[in-house]
Amino acid sequence: MVKFKTKRAAAKRFKKTGTGKLKRMKAYKSHILTKKSQKRKRNLRKATITDSTNAKVMKKILPY
């Protein structure tokens, strides 16, 4: 059986949950924060589950 290489860029951005779903952090939290509301910035702190349309491709590049 051939060994697959993990794509390191994806490994740094996604983590697998116990049920096998992919967890990711939200975007738009790095700069230009003055015009964003406090509620919006607070909600961007939380992690979320990767959308199912992308999950199949992401699981291929994160085999382990």
KOLDREN-499002 format. One record per residue: x, y, z of N, C-alpha, C in turn. Coordinates in Angstrom, 3 decimals. Layout:
<sites>
[[X; Y; Z]; [X; Y; Z]; [X; Y; Z]],
...
</sites>
This chain:
<sites>
[[0.838; -1.187; 0.000]; [0.000; 0.000; 0.000]; [0.882; 1.249; 0.000]],
[[0.564; 2.178; -0.865]; [1.334; 3.405; -0.969]; [0.983; 4.343; 0.187]],
[[1.975; 5.078; 0.660]; [1.729; 6.073; 1.704]; [1.378; 7.397; 1.034]],
[[0.391; 8.093; 1.581]; [-0.014; 9.384; 1.038]; [0.625; 10.500; 1.844]],
[[1.010; 11.549; 1.150]; [1.531; 12.717; 1.852]; [0.372; 13.622; 2.235]],
[[0.418; 14.115; 3.466]; [-0.563; 15.090; 3.924]; [-0.173; 16.458; 3.389]],
[[-1.141; 17.188; 2.866]; [-0.884; 18.567; 2.427]; [-0.748; 19.426; 3.679]],
[[0.458; 19.936; 3.935]; [0.757; 20.605; 5.197]; [-0.035; 21.912; 5.373]],
[[-0.308; 22.606; 4.260]; [-1.084; 23.847; 4.356]; [-2.479; 23.560; 4.894]],
[[-3.080; 22.463; 4.458]; [-4.415; 22.091; 4.935]; [-4.365; 21.582; 6.370]],
[[-3.305; 20.880; 6.722]; [-3.175; 20.327; 8.071]; [-3.092; 21.430; 9.123]],
[[-2.548; 22.570; 8.735]; [-2.438; 23.695; 9.666]; [-3.774; 24.422; 9.843]],
[[-4.686; 24.253; 8.896]; [-5.939; 25.000; 8.923]; [-7.146; 24.183; 9.367]],
[[-7.071; 22.872; 9.251]; [-8.206; 22.010; 9.557]; [-7.814; 20.947; 10.569]],
[[-8.775; 20.596; 11.441]; [-8.588; 19.507; 12.402]; [-9.779; 18.580; 12.282]],
[[-9.543; 17.280; 12.434]; [-10.639; 16.325; 12.386]; [-11.293; 16.223; 13.761]],
[[-12.632; 16.148; 13.759]; [-13.362; 15.965; 15.006]; [-13.489; 14.471; 15.284]],
[[-14.076; 14.138; 16.395]; [-14.240; 12.732; 16.767]; [-15.119; 11.961; 15.801]],
[[-16.074; 12.640; 15.179]; [-16.980; 11.975; 14.233]; [-16.449; 12.000; 12.806]],
[[-15.267; 12.588; 12.599]; [-14.660; 12.597; 11.272]; [-14.942; 13.843; 10.454]],
[[-15.671; 14.792; 11.013]; [-15.914; 16.047; 10.303]; [-14.679; 16.932; 10.433]],
[[-14.617; 17.979; 9.609]; [-13.473; 18.881; 9.635]; [-13.854; 20.207; 10.280]],
[[-13.030; 20.627; 11.227]; [-13.254; 21.870; 11.959]; [-12.301; 22.925; 11.409]],
[[-12.780; 24.153; 11.280]; [-11.951; 25.235; 10.762]; [-12.286; 26.525; 11.501]],
[[-11.367; 27.480; 11.431]; [-11.635; 28.803; 11.991]; [-12.228; 29.688; 10.887]],
[[-12.958; 30.707; 11.288]; [-13.605; 31.590; 10.323]; [-12.631; 32.643; 9.800]],
[[-12.930; 33.145; 8.617]; [-12.101; 34.164; 7.973]; [-12.557; 35.564; 8.387]],
[[-11.872; 36.586; 7.885]; [-12.213; 38.010; 8.068]; [-12.002; 38.511; 9.499]],
[[-11.018; 37.990; 10.207]; [-10.776; 38.414; 11.584]; [-9.366; 38.977; 11.752]],
[[-8.632; 39.191; 10.658]; [-7.224; 39.563; 10.801]; [-6.959; 41.069; 10.762]],
[[-7.697; 41.829; 9.994]; [-7.443; 43.276; 9.916]; [-8.712; 44.009; 9.511]],
[[-8.656; 45.344; 9.530]; [-9.803; 46.230; 9.297]; [-10.944; 45.840; 10.241]],
[[-10.642; 45.843; 11.542]; [-11.625; 45.425; 12.535]; [-12.460; 46.590; 13.062]],
[[-12.068; 47.821; 12.731]; [-12.755; 48.983; 13.296]; [-14.184; 49.121; 12.780]],
[[-14.426; 48.782; 11.539]; [-15.772; 48.940; 10.984]; [-16.676; 47.740; 11.239]],
[[-16.128; 46.653; 11.786]; [-16.934; 45.475; 12.090]; [-17.519; 45.599; 13.495]],
[[-18.750; 45.181; 13.640]; [-19.420; 45.304; 14.936]; [-18.825; 44.312; 15.934]],
[[-19.038; 44.595; 17.219]; [-18.519; 43.732; 18.277]; [-19.135; 42.335; 18.183]],
[[-20.415; 42.266; 17.854]; [-21.114; 40.987; 17.719]; [-20.506; 40.158; 16.579]],
[[-20.216; 40.817; 15.463]; [-19.644; 40.134; 14.306]; [-18.258; 39.586; 14.622]],
[[-17.431; 40.401; 15.294]; [-16.073; 39.969; 15.657]; [-16.118; 38.822; 16.659]],
[[-17.059; 38.883; 17.580]; [-17.210; 37.833; 18.593]; [-17.593; 36.507; 17.937]],
[[-18.479; 36.548; 16.951]; [-18.899; 35.328; 16.251]; [-17.800; 34.767; 15.361]],
[[-16.874; 35.623; 14.911]; [-15.766; 35.152; 14.082]; [-14.724; 34.392; 14.901]],
[[-14.739; 34.540; 16.219]; [-13.783; 33.837; 17.079]; [-14.022; 32.335; 17.105]],
[[-15.273; 31.948; 16.963]; [-15.651; 30.552; 17.141]; [-15.265; 29.711; 15.925]],
[[-14.924; 28.456; 16.184]; [-14.644; 27.516; 15.102]; [-15.961; 27.029; 14.517]],
[[-15.912; 26.499; 13.315]; [-17.109; 25.976; 12.667]; [-16.750; 24.716; 11.887]],
[[-17.757; 23.989; 11.462]; [-17.566; 22.761; 10.686]; [-17.462; 23.128; 9.208]],
[[-16.535; 22.496; 8.500]; [-16.373; 22.725; 7.060]; [-17.629; 22.267; 6.319]],
[[-18.031; 23.011; 5.313]; [-19.222; 22.692; 4.535]; [-19.075; 21.336; 3.859]],
[[-20.176; 20.615; 3.743]; [-20.145; 19.251; 3.187]; [-19.712; 19.226; 1.728]],
[[-19.919; 20.331; 0.983]; [-19.511; 20.366; -0.418]; [-17.992; 20.343; -0.558]],
[[-17.268; 20.880; 0.458]; [-15.809; 20.887; 0.419]; [-15.192; 19.728; 1.178]],
[[-15.947; 19.098; 2.055]; [-15.393; 18.103; 2.976]; [-14.797; 16.900; 2.252]],
[[-15.419; 16.463; 1.171]; [-14.933; 15.278; 0.455]; [-13.536; 15.515; -0.110]],
[[-13.305; 16.676; -0.692]; [-12.003; 17.023; -1.256]; [-10.980; 17.196; -0.139]],
[[-11.385; 17.842; 0.962]; [-10.472; 18.097; 2.075]; [-10.018; 16.801; 2.731]],
[[-10.890; 15.808; 2.795]; [-10.519; 14.536; 3.417]; [-9.482; 13.785; 2.570]],
[[-9.489; 14.021; 1.256]; [-8.471; 13.409; 0.403]; [-7.081; 13.970; 0.666]],
[[-7.003; 15.265; 0.892]; [-5.693; 15.876; 1.109]; [-5.266; 15.813; 2.570]],
[[-6.164; 15.344; 3.441]; [-5.841; 15.104; 4.864]; [-6.122; 13.630; 5.181]],
[[-5.304; 12.714; 4.687]; [-5.625; 11.294; 4.841]; [-5.497; 10.771; 6.264]],
[[-4.700; 11.418; 7.142]; [-4.451; 10.848; 8.478]; [-4.911; 11.754; 9.602]],
</sites>
